[in-house]
Amino acid sequence: MNKVDLSVEAGPLKFRNPILLASGTVGYGNEMSEFIDLNTIGGIVTKSLSLKPRKGNPPQRIVETPSGMLNAIGLTNVGVEVFIKEKIPFLKKFDVPLICNIAASTIEEYVECTKILTIEDTIKAFEINVSCPNVKEGGLQFGNNVSAVGKITEKVKAVTDKPVIIKLSPNSSYISEFAKVVKDNGGDAVSAINTLVGTAFDIYTRRPKIKNVTAGLSGPAIKPVALAKVLEIRQKVDIPIIGIGGIMNWKDVVEFMITGASAIQIGTLNFINPGAATEIIKSLEEYCTKMGIERISQITGSYQI
Ligand SMILES: Cc1cc2nc3c(=O)[nH]c(=O)nc-3n(C[C@H](O)[C@H](O)[C@H](O)COP(=O)(O)O)c2cc1C
């Protein structure tokens, strides 16, 4: 049998395989490059970037939970200027699609960040984070407002020729309404999902375990929720979906693709096993060979109900 074709497309985006690394879990790629060959993965998504550097929230910012973790980092990042000067030169060395994730407190800031970054050739697409649960301004204020998400999509698309992916929040009743407004305003794809709002208390001190009190839940605990959100979008809106949430192994990747994802992102797993992406790619190839699947893209949305 011929070699399996692992390449996938999500609208105008083309990836050599469906495995992307999720925003906030691999920084700007530097540390990750010690564990995996970045030239072999589908793509890398940067930590959310804002116009100015952000210190983020005070500690404690992370706590482990059953089958997951809570984080309230608060979008700590170097800002677009330092990113261009100090981080892009490193990323330029690799042949891997770089997707820049942008976070902002106002629609104007999203637009300004995109305008500044779009002239960088190394950046192949934007992922707009309208769904961070850990910041007071922006974040879910936008992510839970259908018309704001539509406006952000429209205004960002107006200042770049590069594909725009909108990263959706699971903290809404009907995620498909958000996917629809993204499509209607020219967005190229959606990624789903960002973290779920959660919290945890210390029973002895009666204080929250996280300084910010609430935080974003990620990891295997959220996988069934993420799959249901991907399925809802797939059934209601014709837009490419990048699936995220609790992916721990190659079987989870196949499950997300069957449910409707064109590609996926690995998040929390990178902290547990930074070499996981490489292992998953190899296993996906073996799965396809075993199942007689010539092109992995064929399985997207192939579920039977
Ligand atoms: C420590 C941490 C930091 C994160 N930072 C960001 C971020 O800056 N921007 C963003 O869009 N998502 C961020 N996320 C969300 C992930 O990209 C992903 O959507 C989420 O964790 C669900 O996937 P997972 O269960 O595989 O981790 C972060 C997640 C974690 C665990």
The ligand as an SDF file (V2000), in Angstrom:
LIG
                    3D

 31 33  0  0  0  0  0  0  0  0999 V2000
   -1.5940   26.9330   30.8460 C   0  0  0  0  0  0  0  0  0  0  0  0
   -2.5180   27.2380   29.6970 C   0  0  0  0  0  0  0  0  0  0  0  0
   -2.4170   28.4630   29.0370 C   0  0  0  0  0  0  0  0  0  0  0  0
   -3.2590   28.7700   27.9630 C   0  0  0  0  0  0  0  0  0  0  0  0
   -3.1290   29.9640   27.3230 N   0  0  0  0  0  0  0  0  0  0  0  0
   -3.9120   30.2270   26.2370 C   0  0  0  0  0  0  0  0  0  0  0  0
   -3.7380   31.4430   25.5180 C   0  0  0  0  0  0  0  0  0  0  0  0
   -2.8610   32.2660   25.8030 O   0  0  0  0  0  0  0  0  0  0  0  0
   -4.5670   31.6720   24.4600 N   0  0  0  0  0  0  0  0  0  0  0  0
   -5.5260   30.7800   24.0650 C   0  0  0  0  0  0  0  0  0  0  0  0
   -6.2370   31.0340   23.0810 O   0  0  0  0  0  0  0  0  0  0  0  0
   -5.7050   29.5990   24.7220 N   0  0  0  0  0  0  0  0  0  0  0  0
   -4.9200   29.3170   25.7970 C   0  0  0  0  0  0  0  0  0  0  0  0
   -5.0720   28.1320   26.4670 N   0  0  0  0  0  0  0  0  0  0  0  0
   -6.1460   27.1840   26.0380 C   0  0  0  0  0  0  0  0  0  0  0  0
   -5.6020   26.0440   25.1510 C   0  0  0  0  0  0  0  0  0  0  0  0
   -5.0420   26.5360   23.9640 O   0  0  0  0  0  0  0  0  0  0  0  0
   -6.7180   25.0310   24.8330 C   0  0  0  0  0  0  0  0  0  0  0  0
   -7.7350   25.6870   24.1100 O   0  0  0  0  0  0  0  0  0  0  0  0
   -7.3150   24.3990   26.0890 C   0  0  0  0  0  0  0  0  0  0  0  0
   -6.3240   24.1620   27.0530 O   0  0  0  0  0  0  0  0  0  0  0  0
   -8.0670   23.1040   25.7980 C   0  0  0  0  0  0  0  0  0  0  0  0
   -7.2010   22.1270   25.2560 O   0  0  0  0  0  0  0  0  0  0  0  0
   -6.4750   20.9860   26.1580 P   0  0  0  0  0  0  0  0  0  0  0  0
   -7.5630   20.3590   27.0020 O   0  0  0  0  0  0  0  0  0  0  0  0
   -5.8830   20.0400   25.1700 O   0  0  0  0  0  0  0  0  0  0  0  0
   -5.4650   21.6620   26.9860 O   0  0  0  0  0  0  0  0  0  0  0  0
   -4.2320   27.8090   27.5390 C   0  0  0  0  0  0  0  0  0  0  0  0
   -4.3230   26.5680   28.2020 C   0  0  0  0  0  0  0  0  0  0  0  0
   -3.4790   26.2710   29.2660 C   0  0  0  0  0  0  0  0  0  0  0  0
   -3.6030   24.9250   29.9370 C   0  0  0  0  0  0  0  0  0  0  0  0
  1  2  1  0
  2  3  1  0
  2 30  2  0
  3  4  2  0
  4  5  1  0
  4 28  1  0
  5  6  2  0
  6  7  1  0
  6 13  1  0
  7  8  2  0
  7  9  1  0
  9 10  1  0
 10 11  2  0
 10 12  1  0
 12 13  2  0
 13 14  1  0
 14 15  1  0
 14 28  1  0
 15 16  1  0
 16 17  1  0
 16 18  1  0
 18 19  1  0
 18 20  1  0
 20 21  1  0
 20 22  1  0
 22 23  1  0
 23 24  1  0
 24 25  2  0
 24 26  1  0
 24 27  1  0
 28 29  2  0
 29 30  1  0
 30 31  1  0
M  END
$$$$
